[in-house]
Amino acid sequence: IRGGGTKDWYGQEPAGDLLDTRPYSGIIDYEPTELVITARCGTSLAEIDAALAQHNQMLAWEPPRFGGAATVGGMVAAGLSGPSRASAGAV
C-alpha cells in the first residue's frame, strides 16, 4: 500500500504490486470550532495544511514532510512526529 512514496526510504524496499491510495483522497468533514478534520488516506498533507490555515490552525504534532506528495495515510503509517511531540503528542 503506497501513497505519495515520500517515505520509500524508510523500512524495506516495496515489493510486489503496489496499491496506490492517492485516488482515495479528499477532506470528508472539517469542523474548525471542534478542532476535528476527517480525511481519506490519499489526501495530501498540503491540502490538509491549506484547509487548516484558513482558520489559523495546524496539525499539532508537526509531521515531517519528505516532499510535496506526503499523504495522511503515510503520516499515520510511518508514525513520525516533529519536535512538538513531547508537548503536543504524537500522531
GIKATA-V601839 format. One record per run of one state. SS is the DSSP state (h for helix, s for strand, l for the rest). FROM is the first residue (numbers start at 1). LEN is the number of residues. If there is no record, write none. Layout:
ss: (SS:SS)
from: (FROM:FROM)
len: (LEN:LEN)
This chain:
ss: (l:s:l:s:l:s:h:l:s:l:s:h:l:s:h:l:h:l)
from: (1:2:3:20:21:27:32:35:36:40:44:45:54:71:72:79:85:89)
len: (1:1:17:1:6:5:3:1:4:4:1:9:17:1:7:6:4:3)
